[in-house]
Amino acid sequence: MKLFVGLGNPGAKYAQNRHNIGFMALDHIASDHNFTPWRSKFQGQITEGRLGQDKVVLLKPATFMNLSGQSVGEAMRFYKLDSTDVVVFHDEIDLAPAKVRLKSGGGHAGHNGLRSIHQHISPHYDRVRLGVGHPGHKDRVPGYVLSDFAKADQNWLDDVLRGISDGAAYLADDEGPKFLNAVALRVTPPRRSTGTKGKAPAKETPRHSESDAEDTRTALQKLADRFR
């Protein structure tokens, strides 16, 4: 069994923020894979379902970002899971938009949601790092992540979320490379071949006009014909 956790802030005010991309990822998984309706539990919203052969619980903490660990710890203890059964989806400013990476363990890099989870369940859990880009200066980071995605971001954002949903069963089955490949197929699909391999183009049969036929007249006949 796996516990997938999406990080974000509760309420319509924050719904389209860059900081809420973790919530968005879980919403796509739940919708596409026919999970149960969301319900309140563990200081958050949860839904249950199956991804492939694996039972998976999705959790969106409602404690606000900097207290996310309270909700995660409560759910983990209830289901008697180890921290290594937890996968956290979160925004990552150190990755370019549309980039997705997997990471096991490690530091929280100043992310308030991860910092809280570290405190409540240890650093030994998996993360899906969802690139949202960097505003250019650290002083601008809070305002940037708490702002909505721009209209120009919508195409790649939709591709990333669809890719995450496509590969969710691989993630639940600890098939990280296959999960990332599913995302990549959405974000950068293979180009269609424009080559000419295969059938050779049919050769056209040249068309000849009457004037193209070989002239077999003698010089004397040609001269005589000019005066006819």
DOVEX-300771 format. One record per residue (C-alpha): residue number from 1; chain; x, y, z. Coordinates in nm, 2 decimals. Example, Ala and Ser with C-alpha at 12.3 -4.5 7.8 and 13.67 -1.06 7.14 Angstrom:
2
> 1, A, 1.23, -0.45, 0.78
> 2, A, 1.37, -0.11, 0.71
//
This chain:
228
> 1, A, 0.00, 0.00, 0.00
> 2, A, 0.12, 0.35, -0.08
> 3, A, 0.03, 0.69, 0.06
> 4, A, 0.05, 0.97, -0.21
> 5, A, 0.06, 1.31, -0.06
> 6, A, 0.00, 1.63, -0.26
> 7, A, 0.13, 1.96, -0.10
> 8, A, -0.06, 2.28, -0.13
> 9, A, -0.28, 2.53, 0.07
> 10, A, -0.65, 2.47, 0.12
> 11, A, -0.92, 2.70, -0.02
> 12, A, -1.02, 2.85, -0.35
> 13, A, -0.79, 3.15, -0.30
> 14, A, -0.48, 2.92, -0.35
> 15, A, -0.62, 2.66, -0.59
> 16, A, -0.43, 2.77, -0.90
> 17, A, -0.11, 2.88, -0.72
> 18, A, 0.23, 2.73, -0.82
> 19, A, 0.26, 2.61, -0.46
> 20, A, -0.05, 2.39, -0.51
> 21, A, 0.07, 2.18, -0.80
> 22, A, 0.09, 1.88, -0.57
> 23, A, -0.29, 1.91, -0.50
> 24, A, -0.34, 1.94, -0.88
> 25, A, -0.15, 1.62, -0.94
> 26, A, -0.36, 1.42, -0.70
> 27, A, -0.68, 1.56, -0.84
> 28, A, -0.59, 1.43, -1.18
> 29, A, -0.49, 1.09, -1.05
> 30, A, -0.82, 1.06, -0.85
> 31, A, -1.03, 1.17, -1.14
> 32, A, -0.87, 0.95, -1.41
> 33, A, -0.85, 0.64, -1.20
> 34, A, -1.20, 0.64, -1.05
> 35, A, -1.10, 0.68, -0.69
> 36, A, -1.36, 0.72, -0.42
> 37, A, -1.51, 1.07, -0.35
> 38, A, -1.28, 1.29, -0.14
> 39, A, -1.37, 1.30, 0.23
> 40, A, -1.23, 1.47, 0.54
> 41, A, -0.98, 1.28, 0.75
> 42, A, -0.64, 1.31, 0.91
> 43, A, -0.66, 1.70, 0.91
> 44, A, -0.70, 1.68, 0.53
> 45, A, -0.89, 1.54, 0.23
> 46, A, -0.84, 1.17, 0.14
> 47, A, -0.96, 0.93, -0.13
> 48, A, -0.88, 0.57, -0.19
> 49, A, -0.84, 0.35, -0.50
> 50, A, -0.62, 0.11, -0.69
> 51, A, -0.34, 0.18, -0.93
> 52, A, -0.26, -0.14, -1.11
> 53, A, -0.23, -0.41, -0.84
> 54, A, -0.16, -0.16, -0.56
> 55, A, -0.40, 0.00, -0.31
> 56, A, -0.32, 0.37, -0.28
> 57, A, -0.45, 0.65, -0.05
> 58, A, -0.43, 1.01, -0.18
> 59, A, -0.40, 1.28, 0.09
> 60, A, -0.42, 1.66, 0.06
> 61, A, -0.34, 1.81, 0.40
> 62, A, -0.57, 2.09, 0.50
> 63, A, -0.33, 2.23, 0.76
> 64, A, -0.17, 2.48, 0.53
> 65, A, 0.18, 2.42, 0.39
> 66, A, 0.40, 2.47, 0.69
> 67, A, 0.20, 2.22, 0.90
> 68, A, 0.16, 1.95, 0.64
> 69, A, 0.36, 1.69, 0.84
> 70, A, 0.09, 1.67, 1.11
> 71, A, -0.16, 1.53, 0.85
> 72, A, 0.09, 1.30, 0.68
> 73, A, 0.21, 1.16, 1.02
> 74, A, -0.15, 1.09, 1.13
> 75, A, -0.24, 0.91, 0.81
> 76, A, 0.09, 0.71, 0.81
> 77, A, 0.03, 0.58, 1.16
> 78, A, -0.33, 0.50, 1.10
> 79, A, -0.25, 0.28, 0.80
> 80, A, 0.06, 0.14, 0.98
> 81, A, 0.29, 0.25, 0.70
> 82, A, 0.66, 0.31, 0.69
> 83, A, 0.79, 0.65, 0.58
> 84, A, 0.93, 0.47, 0.27
> 85, A, 0.57, 0.40, 0.16
> 86, A, 0.50, 0.77, 0.13
> 87, A, 0.54, 0.96, -0.19
> 88, A, 0.51, 1.34, -0.17
> 89, A, 0.42, 1.56, -0.48
> 90, A, 0.55, 1.92, -0.44
> 91, A, 0.65, 2.23, -0.64
> 92, A, 1.02, 2.27, -0.70
> 93, A, 1.16, 2.61, -0.79
> 94, A, 1.51, 2.47, -0.86
> 95, A, 1.37, 2.29, -1.17
> 96, A, 1.26, 2.45, -1.49
> 97, A, 0.88, 2.45, -1.57
> 98, A, 0.76, 2.11, -1.70
> 99, A, 1.06, 1.93, -1.56
> 100, A, 0.97, 1.63, -1.33
> 101, A, 1.22, 1.44, -1.11
> 102, A, 1.21, 1.17, -0.85
> 103, A, 1.41, 1.18, -0.53
> 104, A, 1.43, 0.95, -0.23
> 105, A, 1.53, 1.10, 0.10
> 106, A, 1.75, 1.40, 0.14
> 107, A, 1.70, 1.76, 0.26
> 108, A, 1.40, 1.98, 0.24
> 109, A, 1.59, 2.27, 0.06
> 110, A, 1.38, 2.53, 0.25
> 111, A, 1.05, 2.40, 0.13
> 112, A, 0.81, 2.46, 0.43
> 113, A, 0.59, 2.16, 0.35
> 114, A, 0.89, 1.92, 0.33
> 115, A, 1.04, 2.07, 0.64
> 116, A, 0.72, 1.99, 0.83
> 117, A, 0.71, 1.63, 0.69
> 118, A, 1.07, 1.58, 0.79
> 119, A, 0.98, 1.67, 1.15
> 120, A, 0.69, 1.43, 1.17
> 121, A, 0.79, 1.12, 0.97
> 122, A, 1.17, 1.16, 0.90
> 123, A, 1.34, 1.24, 0.57
> 124, A, 1.31, 0.89, 0.44
> 125, A, 1.03, 0.92, 0.19
> 126, A, 1.00, 0.96, -0.18
> 127, A, 0.93, 1.29, -0.36
> 128, A, 0.80, 1.38, -0.70
> 129, A, 0.96, 1.72, -0.77
> 130, A, 0.75, 1.93, -1.00
> 131, A, 0.94, 2.21, -1.17
> 132, A, 0.77, 2.55, -1.16
> 133, A, 1.08, 2.77, -1.23
> 134, A, 1.25, 3.04, -1.02
> 135, A, 1.16, 3.41, -1.01
> 136, A, 1.53, 3.51, -1.03
> 137, A, 1.59, 3.63, -0.68
> 138, A, 1.53, 3.46, -0.35
> 139, A, 1.34, 3.76, -0.21
> 140, A, 1.07, 3.71, -0.48
> 141, A, 1.02, 3.34, -0.41
> 142, A, 0.73, 3.36, -0.16
> 143, A, 0.52, 3.59, -0.38
> 144, A, 0.61, 3.38, -0.69
> 145, A, 0.50, 3.04, -0.55
> 146, A, 0.18, 3.19, -0.40
> 147, A, 0.08, 3.34, -0.74
> 148, A, -0.13, 3.16, -1.00
> 149, A, 0.02, 2.99, -1.30
> 150, A, 0.04, 3.22, -1.59
> 151, A, -0.18, 3.16, -1.90
> 152, A, 0.14, 3.08, -2.09
> 153, A, 0.20, 2.79, -1.85
> 154, A, -0.13, 2.61, -1.91
> 155, A, -0.02, 2.39, -2.20
> 156, A, 0.29, 2.24, -2.03
> 157, A, 0.11, 2.22, -1.69
> 158, A, -0.17, 2.02, -1.85
> 159, A, 0.08, 1.79, -2.02
> 160, A, 0.27, 1.73, -1.69
> 161, A, -0.05, 1.65, -1.49
> 162, A, -0.17, 1.41, -1.76
> 163, A, 0.17, 1.24, -1.77
> 164, A, 0.17, 1.20, -1.39
> 165, A, -0.18, 1.04, -1.41
> 166, A, -0.06, 0.81, -1.70
> 167, A, 0.24, 0.69, -1.50
> 168, A, 0.08, 0.67, -1.15
> 169, A, 0.05, 0.29, -1.15
> 170, A, 0.43, 0.27, -1.22
> 171, A, 0.50, 0.50, -0.93
> 172, A, 0.29, 0.29, -0.70
> 173, A, 0.48, -0.02, -0.81
> 174, A, 0.82, 0.15, -0.75
> 175, A, 0.89, 0.17, -1.12
> 176, A, 1.04, 0.51, -1.12
> 177, A, 1.20, 0.52, -1.47
> 178, A, 0.87, 0.40, -1.63
> 179, A, 0.68, 0.67, -1.44
> 180, A, 0.92, 0.94, -1.57
> 181, A, 0.89, 0.80, -1.92
> 182, A, 0.51, 0.83, -1.91
> 183, A, 0.55, 1.20, -1.81
> 184, A, 0.80, 1.26, -2.08
> 185, A, 0.57, 1.11, -2.35
> 186, A, 0.32, 1.37, -2.26
> 187, A, 0.56, 1.67, -2.23
> 188, A, 0.79, 1.58, -2.53
> 189, A, 0.60, 1.33, -2.74
> 190, A, 0.81, 1.15, -3.02
> 191, A, 0.82, 1.34, -3.34
> 192, A, 0.64, 1.19, -3.64
> 193, A, 0.87, 1.07, -3.90
> 194, A, 0.89, 1.30, -4.21
> 195, A, 1.13, 1.08, -4.40
> 196, A, 1.07, 0.89, -4.72
> 197, A, 1.15, 0.54, -4.59
> 198, A, 0.92, 0.27, -4.71
> 199, A, 0.77, 0.27, -5.05
> 200, A, 0.97, 0.44, -5.32
> 201, A, 0.77, 0.71, -5.50
> 202, A, 0.62, 0.58, -5.83
> 203, A, 0.80, 0.70, -6.13
> 204, A, 0.60, 0.91, -6.37
> 205, A, 0.57, 0.79, -6.72
> 206, A, 0.69, 1.08, -6.94
> 207, A, 0.43, 1.23, -7.16
> 208, A, 0.54, 1.32, -7.52
> 209, A, 0.37, 1.56, -7.75
> 210, A, 0.37, 1.52, -8.12
> 211, A, 0.65, 1.77, -8.15
> 212, A, 0.87, 1.55, -7.92
> 213, A, 0.87, 1.26, -8.17
> 214, A, 1.20, 1.19, -8.35
> 215, A, 1.21, 1.38, -8.69
> 216, A, 1.32, 1.13, -8.96
> 217, A, 1.28, 1.36, -9.26
> 218, A, 1.58, 1.44, -9.49
> 219, A, 1.71, 1.79, -9.52
> 220, A, 1.56, 1.82, -9.86
> 221, A, 1.22, 1.71, -9.73
> 222, A, 1.23, 1.96, -9.44
> 223, A, 1.31, 2.24, -9.69
> 224, A, 1.03, 2.13, -9.92
> 225, A, 0.78, 2.12, -9.63
> 226, A, 0.86, 2.48, -9.54
> 227, A, 0.72, 2.60, -9.87
> 228, A, 0.40, 2.38, -9.87
//
